[in-house]
Amino acid sequence: MRIGIIGLGRMGSNIAVRLSRHGHDVVLHDRTPEVTEKTVARCAKGKATGVANLDEMAKKLGEGTDQERRVVWVMLPAGEVTENAVRKMGNLLGPKDIIIDGGNTYYKDDIRRAHELGRKGIDYVDVGTSGGVHGLERGYCMMYGGKDEAANYIDPILKSLAPGKGNVPLTPDRRPGPHDPRAEEGYLHCGPVGSGHFVKMIHNGIEYGMMQAIAEGFDVLKGRGSRKVPQDERYHLNLADIAEVWRRGSVVTSWLLDLKAEALARDGDLSEFSGEVNDSGEGRWSIEAAIEEDVPVPVMTAALFSRFRSRSGNTFADKSLSAMRYGFGGHVER
C-alpha cells in the first residue's frame, strides 16, 4: 500500500522504515526538512518520498496508483499539534479517504474528530501504538478503533507493523470464533472509534503501576545496606544480578524488568538519571475514566502522584510533615 506519514520523531520515523522494509510506499513529512530527508535515507531504497507540506502529500498519495483510498498516518504528540494536522488533512482529503491517529490522543477527542470528518465522508481510525523505539525491530503492539471496513482496509499496514506470533506460545483454550486471531499477531480491532486509544490509555495506566512497583522494590533492596537497619540485618545486594536472575523464570519477568536490568548493568547507581519522571497524559485520563465508572484504581493513582512527587523535590507538604512530627514528638529532621 501507499501511505502518508506526518511526524517523523522516534516512533514515526521507525514506523516509516518498518513499513518500507515490508514493501509499502511511504510519503513522508516532518516540519523539519532535514528530519524528512534523514528518514527517507533510512527507508528501503525506492520506497520513500519526502514532501515539503501536507498539500504535496495529498497530491502525491493520489498519483500513479490504483489504490482506492488515500491513507494518512498522523504520528505526533497528543494535543494541538495533532489537532491541527488532522484538521488540515481533513480539508485536503475526500470521501472514503482514511486518517489514522497513531499517537496517544485522548479517546473523547477521537470520537469528536470522527464525527467531524465523517460529515465529509472521511474515515478516522485511532491506533494506540506500544513498542517505543524498539518497535522497528520487535514490531508494534497496536490497539485500534473505527468502522469495520476502514479498519479492514488498512489491515496490510497494521499487519506489517505488528510483531507477529514470534516465539510466544498460544494461550491455552483460545480457539477461532470467540477470539480474534489478529490479537495473536500483536494487533487488535477493539471496536468503534476511540476504543483503540481507550485500551492503550488503560495499558499505560497499568504500565505506571508496574513501573512504580519495580522501582520501589529495588529501592528497598538498595536500602538494605544502609545504617538505618541493624548491622546483622544489612545486606549489600547486587541489584544488577538480582534483576538478571528475576528475568529468568520468576513471576515478575517482563520487558520492563529487562529494561531495568539493562540500566543496572550499565550503572548500578543509575547516576545518568535525575529521577524526575514526567507523565504524558494517559495516567491522568485512566484515573478520570475510573472515576466516571466508580472503579477504584489506587495503584495507578498512587503511581501517578509519585511521578508528580518526583518533580517537586522537597515540597511544602514535606516541610509540614517535619513540622508536625517535631511538634508532637520532638522528631528532628535527619
Solvent accessible surface area in square Angstrom, and as a share of the most:
residue,aa,sasa,rsa
1,M,57,0.25
2,R,44,0.16
3,I,0,0.00
4,G,0,0.00
5,I,0,0.00
6,I,8,0.04
7,G,3,0.03
8,L,5,0.02
9,G,45,0.44
10,R,191,0.70
11,M,44,0.19
12,G,1,0.01
13,S,9,0.06
14,N,16,0.08
15,I,0,0.00
16,A,0,0.00
17,V,1,0.01
18,R,24,0.09
19,L,0,0.00
20,S,2,0.01
21,R,131,0.48
22,H,95,0.43
23,G,44,0.42
24,H,12,0.05
25,D,51,0.26
26,V,2,0.01
27,V,4,0.02
28,L,0,0.00
29,H,26,0.11
30,D,22,0.11
31,R,219,0.80
32,T,53,0.31
33,P,84,0.53
34,E,98,0.44
35,V,50,0.29
36,T,9,0.05
37,E,115,0.51
38,K,142,0.60
39,T,2,0.01
40,V,45,0.26
41,A,86,0.67
42,R,110,0.40
43,C,11,0.07
44,A,36,0.28
45,K,202,0.86
46,G,74,0.72
47,K,55,0.23
48,A,19,0.15
49,T,53,0.31
50,G,36,0.34
51,V,12,0.07
52,A,76,0.59
53,N,63,0.32
54,L,20,0.10
55,D,76,0.39
56,E,74,0.33
57,M,0,0.00
58,A,6,0.04
59,K,141,0.60
60,K,67,0.28
61,L,6,0.03
62,G,50,0.48
63,E,89,0.40
64,G,86,0.83
65,T,52,0.30
66,D,138,0.71
67,Q,41,0.18
68,E,147,0.66
69,R,16,0.06
70,R,59,0.22
71,V,0,0.00
72,V,0,0.00
73,W,0,0.00
74,V,0,0.00
75,M,23,0.10
76,L,35,0.17
77,P,97,0.61
78,A,43,0.33
79,G,40,0.39
80,E,116,0.52
81,V,65,0.37
82,T,0,0.00
83,E,26,0.12
84,N,53,0.27
85,A,7,0.06
86,V,5,0.03
87,R,124,0.45
88,K,117,0.49
89,M,0,0.00
90,G,2,0.02
91,N,104,0.53
92,L,55,0.28
93,L,15,0.07
94,G,16,0.16
95,P,100,0.63
96,K,107,0.45
97,D,9,0.05
98,I,0,0.00
99,I,0,0.00
100,I,0,0.00
101,D,0,0.00
102,G,1,0.01
103,G,8,0.08
104,N,48,0.25
105,T,5,0.03
106,Y,45,0.17
107,Y,28,0.11
108,K,84,0.36
109,D,45,0.24
110,D,0,0.00
111,I,65,0.33
112,R,93,0.34
113,R,5,0.02
114,A,21,0.16
115,H,119,0.53
116,E,70,0.32
117,L,10,0.05
118,G,40,0.38
119,R,185,0.68
120,K,95,0.40
121,G,34,0.32
122,I,2,0.01
123,D,11,0.06
124,Y,10,0.04
125,V,0,0.00
126,D,0,0.00
127,V,0,0.00
128,G,0,0.00
129,T,8,0.05
130,S,23,0.15
131,G,15,0.14
132,G,32,0.31
133,V,75,0.43
134,H,77,0.34
135,G,0,0.00
136,L,21,0.10
137,E,124,0.56
138,R,128,0.47
139,G,7,0.06
140,Y,0,0.00
141,C,59,0.36
142,M,1,0.00
143,M,14,0.06
144,Y,0,0.00
145,G,0,0.00
146,G,4,0.04
147,K,128,0.54
148,D,97,0.50
149,E,77,0.35
150,A,0,0.00
151,A,0,0.00
152,N,83,0.43
153,Y,49,0.19
154,I,0,0.00
155,D,35,0.18
156,P,61,0.38
157,I,0,0.00
158,L,0,0.00
159,K,109,0.46
160,S,14,0.09
161,L,0,0.00
162,A,5,0.04
163,P,58,0.37
164,G,26,0.25
165,K,108,0.46
166,G,67,0.64
167,N,156,0.80
168,V,121,0.69
169,P,113,0.71
170,L,105,0.52
171,T,82,0.48
172,P,112,0.70
173,D,130,0.67
174,R,61,0.22
175,R,149,0.54
176,P,127,0.80
177,G,75,0.72
178,P,85,0.53
179,H,68,0.30
180,D,38,0.20
181,P,88,0.55
182,R,59,0.22
183,A,43,0.33
184,E,48,0.22
185,E,41,0.18
186,G,16,0.15
187,Y,6,0.02
188,L,60,0.30
189,H,28,0.12
190,C,41,0.25
191,G,20,0.19
192,P,106,0.67
193,V,34,0.20
194,G,2,0.02
195,S,27,0.18
196,G,0,0.00
197,H,3,0.01
198,F,57,0.24
199,V,60,0.34
200,K,11,0.04
201,M,4,0.02
202,I,52,0.26
203,H,64,0.29
204,N,14,0.07
205,G,0,0.00
206,I,93,0.47
207,E,53,0.24
208,Y,6,0.02
209,G,7,0.06
210,M,87,0.39
211,M,75,0.34
212,Q,45,0.20
213,A,64,0.50
214,I,34,0.17
215,A,51,0.40
216,E,91,0.41
217,G,32,0.31
218,F,8,0.03
219,D,96,0.50
220,V,107,0.62
221,L,40,0.20
222,K,118,0.50
223,G,35,0.34
224,R,78,0.28
225,G,17,0.17
226,S,38,0.25
227,R,216,0.79
228,K,169,0.71
229,V,27,0.15
230,P,76,0.47
231,Q,141,0.63
232,D,123,0.64
233,E,73,0.33
234,R,69,0.25
235,Y,118,0.45
236,H,158,0.71
237,L,70,0.35
238,N,88,0.45
239,L,21,0.10
240,A,27,0.21
241,D,85,0.44
242,I,31,0.16
243,A,0,0.00
244,E,60,0.27
245,V,93,0.53
246,W,86,0.30
247,R,80,0.29
248,R,162,0.59
249,G,80,0.77
250,S,35,0.23
251,V,154,0.89
252,V,76,0.43
253,T,64,0.37
254,S,29,0.18
255,W,79,0.28
256,L,39,0.19
257,L,2,0.01
258,D,34,0.17
259,L,60,0.30
260,K,39,0.16
261,A,5,0.04
262,E,88,0.39
263,A,14,0.11
264,L,5,0.03
265,A,81,0.63
266,R,153,0.56
267,D,40,0.21
268,G,43,0.41
269,D,107,0.56
270,L,52,0.26
271,S,90,0.58
272,E,106,0.48
273,F,111,0.46
274,S,101,0.65
275,G,48,0.46
276,E,112,0.50
277,V,61,0.35
278,N,115,0.59
279,D,25,0.13
280,S,80,0.52
281,G,11,0.10
282,E,3,0.01
283,G,3,0.03
284,R,107,0.39
285,W,49,0.17
286,S,1,0.01
287,I,22,0.11
288,E,81,0.36
289,A,4,0.03
290,A,8,0.06
291,I,122,0.62
292,E,107,0.48
293,E,101,0.45
294,D,129,0.67
295,V,72,0.41
296,P,115,0.72
297,V,29,0.17
298,P,96,0.60
299,V,100,0.58
300,M,28,0.13
301,T,35,0.20
302,A,59,0.45
303,A,1,0.01
304,L,7,0.03
305,F,115,0.48
306,S,35,0.23
307,R,27,0.10
308,F,68,0.28
309,R,108,0.39
310,S,34,0.22
311,R,83,0.30
312,S,55,0.36
313,G,46,0.44
314,N,125,0.64
315,T,33,0.19
316,F,165,0.69
317,A,63,0.49
318,D,36,0.19
319,K,124,0.52
320,S,35,0.23
321,L,100,0.50
322,S,26,0.17
323,A,64,0.50
324,M,114,0.51
325,R,108,0.39
326,Y,134,0.51
327,G,63,0.61
328,F,156,0.65
329,G,42,0.41
330,G,42,0.41
331,H,78,0.35
332,V,111,0.64
333,E,121,0.54
334,R,263,0.96
